[in-house]
Amino acid sequence: MRILLTNDDGIKGAGLWAVANELKRRGHEVIIAAPMNQQSGMSHALSVLKEIEYKRFDNPDCQAWTFDGTPTDCVKIYLEGMNDAKKFDVVISGINDGANLATDVLYSGTVGAALEGFLHDIPSLAVSRDSKSLIPFETCTVATINYLEKILAVKHEPFLHNLNFPKKFRADKVEFASTRLGRRDYINAFTSRTDDTGRAYFRIGGTIYDLDAGEGTDIYACECGFVSVTPLHADTADYEAIVELRKIFRG
């Protein structure tokens, strides 16, 4: 397979290279297009009206490029501005060092990059691991690639799947669960501070507060020791509301 790798942790991210090394070991063609720096929380942002620097990243084992832009910039620029006519079989974004669960997917640069692959009609995975996970990146990588090969054997149209590895496995083995998105918020997300020069600023952080972590959600699956798999799509239209509006307009 010909696979494009990216992430939002930056070109030196440990999870990115764990995936690259395992794919190369299995004989796949790997090309990396990743940000120069940490780009968490960038969602599907594009660096509009900005000059985006790019350069070759020195690695003897695969072609790797790094961009001074968002994760979406990396995927979009490579696919539309640097790629030859040969199509990619898969886009993988990650493995991210930190979960991308529930409504956090709306902010996630990891998911945003995978979404760009999906919008180019390429099967795409966003893969994340809990930041406090006891599971090595290498173990997550093997499980991810095994999962990908299994899905590609039966699913022949583009898809966008969001995978999250738990802190530890339920039964000391990899088990996947098909899930929906939970709902997650943060308490005291914005902290106001003032530095030594008198400059006032906010820092984003806070304590996780889950509004929906019930059975069937990605949050619940990870808490139970499963790898959550949430199929996503790009169509965010509310079809029930469309029908309701049509009735109102006719009235």
C-alpha positions as CSV (number, residue, x, y, z in Angstrom):
1,M,0.0,0.0,0.0
2,R,1.0,3.6,-0.5
3,I,0.3,5.5,2.7
4,L,0.5,9.2,3.7
5,L,1.3,9.8,7.4
6,T,0.7,13.0,9.3
7,N,0.0,14.1,12.9
8,D,-0.5,17.2,15.0
9,D,2.3,16.5,17.5
10,G,4.9,17.6,15.0
11,I,7.4,15.9,12.7
12,K,9.4,14.4,15.6
13,G,6.4,12.8,17.3
14,A,7.1,9.4,18.7
15,G,3.7,8.0,17.6
16,L,4.2,9.1,14.0
17,W,7.6,7.3,13.7
18,A,6.3,4.2,15.4
19,V,3.7,3.9,12.6
20,A,6.2,4.8,9.9
21,N,8.7,2.2,11.0
22,E,6.1,-0.6,11.3
23,L,4.6,0.2,7.9
24,K,8.1,0.1,6.3
25,R,8.9,-3.2,8.0
26,R,5.8,-4.7,6.4
27,G,6.9,-3.4,3.0
28,H,4.5,-0.5,2.5
29,E,5.4,2.7,0.7
30,V,5.4,5.5,3.3
31,I,5.4,9.3,2.8
32,I,5.3,11.7,5.7
33,A,3.8,15.2,5.6
34,A,3.7,16.6,9.2
35,P,3.9,20.0,10.9
36,M,7.2,21.4,12.1
37,N,5.7,22.2,15.5
38,Q,3.0,21.1,17.9
39,Q,-0.4,21.9,16.3
40,S,-3.0,20.5,18.8
41,G,-6.4,22.0,18.7
42,M,-6.2,23.2,15.1
43,S,-9.2,21.2,14.0
44,H,-9.6,21.4,10.2
45,A,-7.9,24.9,10.0
46,L,-6.1,26.1,6.9
47,S,-3.4,28.8,7.0
48,V,-5.2,31.1,4.7
49,L,-3.2,34.2,3.5
50,K,0.0,32.9,5.0
51,E,3.3,31.7,3.4
52,I,3.8,28.1,4.6
53,E,7.4,27.1,4.7
54,Y,8.2,23.5,3.9
55,K,11.4,21.4,3.8
56,R,12.6,17.9,3.5
57,F,13.1,16.1,6.8
58,D,16.2,14.1,6.9
59,N,15.3,10.4,7.2
60,P,17.0,7.6,5.2
61,D,14.0,5.2,5.5
62,C,11.2,7.2,3.9
63,Q,10.3,10.4,2.2
64,A,9.4,12.9,4.8
65,W,8.4,16.6,4.5
66,T,7.6,19.1,7.2
67,F,5.5,22.2,7.0
68,D,5.1,25.4,9.1
69,G,1.4,25.0,9.1
70,T,-1.6,23.1,10.4
71,P,-2.1,19.3,10.1
72,T,-4.7,20.0,7.4
73,D,-2.2,22.2,5.5
74,C,0.2,19.3,5.5
75,V,-2.2,16.8,4.0
76,K,-3.9,19.2,1.6
77,I,-0.6,20.7,0.3
78,Y,1.0,17.4,-0.2
79,L,-2.0,15.8,-2.0
80,E,-2.8,18.8,-4.2
81,G,0.6,20.5,-4.7
82,M,3.4,17.9,-4.3
83,N,2.0,14.4,-5.1
84,D,2.4,12.8,-8.5
85,A,-0.5,11.1,-10.3
86,K,-0.3,8.0,-8.1
87,K,-3.1,7.8,-5.6
88,F,-2.7,7.0,-1.9
89,D,-4.4,4.0,-0.5
90,V,-4.7,5.3,3.0
91,V,-4.1,8.5,5.1
92,I,-3.1,7.9,8.8
93,S,-3.0,10.8,11.3
94,G,-1.2,10.0,14.5
95,I,-0.6,8.2,16.7
96,N,-1.4,11.2,18.8
97,D,0.0,11.5,22.4
98,G,-3.4,12.2,24.0
99,A,-7.0,11.1,23.6
100,N,-9.3,12.6,21.0
101,L,-12.6,11.4,22.4
102,A,-16.2,12.7,22.3
103,T,-16.8,16.3,21.2
104,D,-13.1,16.9,21.4
105,V,-12.9,15.6,17.8
106,L,-14.3,18.9,16.7
107,Y,-11.1,20.6,18.0
108,S,-8.6,17.9,17.1
109,G,-5.9,18.6,14.6
110,T,-5.3,14.8,14.4
111,V,-8.9,14.3,13.3
112,G,-8.8,17.4,11.1
113,A,-5.9,16.0,9.1
114,A,-7.6,12.6,8.7
115,L,-10.7,14.4,7.5
116,E,-8.7,16.1,4.8
117,G,-7.7,12.7,3.5
118,F,-11.3,11.5,3.6
119,L,-12.4,14.6,1.6
120,H,-9.9,13.5,-1.1
121,D,-11.8,10.1,-1.2
122,I,-9.0,8.3,0.6
123,P,-9.7,5.8,3.5
124,S,-8.4,7.7,6.6
125,L,-7.7,6.9,10.2
126,A,-7.2,9.3,13.1
127,V,-5.4,7.4,15.8
128,S,-4.8,8.6,19.4
129,R,-3.5,7.1,22.7
130,D,-4.4,8.3,26.2
131,S,-1.5,10.5,27.4
132,K,-1.3,8.4,30.6
133,S,-1.5,5.1,28.7
134,L,0.6,2.1,29.8
135,I,0.4,0.7,26.2
136,P,3.6,1.4,24.2
137,F,3.3,3.2,20.9
138,E,4.7,0.1,19.2
139,T,1.8,-2.0,20.5
140,C,-0.7,0.6,19.4
141,T,0.9,0.7,16.0
142,V,0.7,-3.0,15.4
143,A,-2.9,-3.1,16.5
144,T,-3.7,-0.1,14.2
145,I,-2.2,-1.6,11.1
146,N,-3.8,-5.0,11.7
147,Y,-7.1,-3.2,12.1
148,L,-6.6,-1.2,8.9
149,E,-5.7,-4.3,6.9
150,K,-8.8,-6.1,8.2
151,I,-11.1,-3.2,7.4
152,L,-9.7,-2.7,3.9
153,A,-10.3,-6.3,3.1
154,V,-14.1,-5.9,3.4
155,K,-14.7,-2.1,3.0
156,H,-14.0,-0.8,-0.5
157,E,-15.2,2.8,-0.3
158,P,-13.5,5.8,1.6
159,F,-14.1,5.9,5.3
160,L,-13.0,8.1,8.3
161,H,-12.5,6.2,11.5
162,N,-11.4,7.7,14.8
163,L,-9.4,5.2,17.0
164,N,-8.5,5.8,20.6
165,F,-6.3,3.5,22.7
166,P,-7.1,3.3,26.5
167,K,-4.8,3.6,29.4
168,K,-4.6,-0.2,29.6
169,F,-6.3,-3.1,27.9
170,R,-9.2,-4.8,29.6
171,A,-7.9,-8.3,29.4
172,D,-4.2,-7.7,28.5
173,K,-5.1,-8.0,24.8
174,V,-6.3,-5.7,22.0
175,E,-10.1,-5.6,21.8
176,F,-12.0,-3.1,19.6
177,A,-15.4,-1.6,20.2
178,S,-17.6,0.3,17.7
179,T,-18.8,3.5,19.4
180,R,-20.6,6.7,19.1
181,L,-19.2,10.0,20.2
182,G,-19.7,11.0,23.9
183,R,-19.9,14.5,25.1
184,R,-17.0,16.2,26.9
185,D,-16.5,19.6,28.4
186,Y,-13.9,21.1,30.8
187,I,-14.3,22.8,34.2
188,N,-12.2,26.0,34.6
189,A,-11.0,25.7,31.0
190,F,-9.7,29.2,30.9
191,T,-7.3,30.6,33.5
192,S,-6.5,34.3,33.5
193,R,-2.9,35.1,34.4
194,T,-0.4,38.1,34.3
195,D,3.3,37.7,33.6
196,D,6.1,39.7,35.1
197,T,5.8,42.5,32.5
198,G,2.1,43.0,33.3
199,R,0.9,41.3,30.2
200,A,-2.5,39.7,30.8
201,Y,-3.3,36.4,29.1
202,F,-5.5,33.3,29.3
203,R,-4.3,29.7,29.3
204,I,-6.5,26.9,28.1
205,G,-6.7,23.7,30.2
206,G,-9.1,22.7,32.8
207,T,-10.4,19.5,34.3
208,I,-12.4,17.0,32.2
209,Y,-16.1,16.9,32.8
210,D,-18.0,14.3,30.8
211,L,-21.6,15.1,30.1
212,D,-22.2,11.8,28.2
213,A,-19.9,8.9,28.9
214,G,-22.6,6.2,28.9
215,E,-22.5,2.7,27.4
216,G,-21.9,2.8,23.7
217,T,-19.8,6.0,23.8
218,D,-16.1,6.2,22.9
219,I,-15.4,7.4,26.4
220,Y,-17.0,4.4,28.0
221,A,-15.2,2.0,25.7
222,C,-11.8,3.4,26.6
223,E,-12.6,3.4,30.3
224,C,-13.4,-0.3,30.0
225,G,-10.1,-1.0,28.3
226,F,-11.2,-1.3,24.7
227,V,-9.9,0.5,21.7
228,S,-12.8,2.7,20.6
229,V,-13.5,3.0,16.9
230,T,-15.9,5.8,15.9
231,P,-16.9,6.1,12.3
232,L,-17.1,9.8,11.3
233,H,-18.3,11.6,8.3
234,A,-18.0,15.1,6.8
235,D,-21.8,15.8,6.3
236,T,-22.9,17.7,9.3
237,A,-26.3,18.6,8.0
238,D,-29.3,18.0,10.3
239,Y,-31.7,16.1,8.1
240,E,-34.6,16.1,10.5
241,A,-34.3,19.9,10.7
242,I,-34.2,20.1,6.8
243,V,-37.5,18.3,6.6
244,E,-39.0,20.4,9.4
245,L,-37.9,23.6,7.6
246,R,-39.5,22.4,4.3
247,K,-42.8,22.0,6.1
248,I,-42.5,25.5,7.6
249,F,-41.6,27.0,4.2
250,R,-44.6,25.3,2.6
251,G,-46.9,26.7,5.2
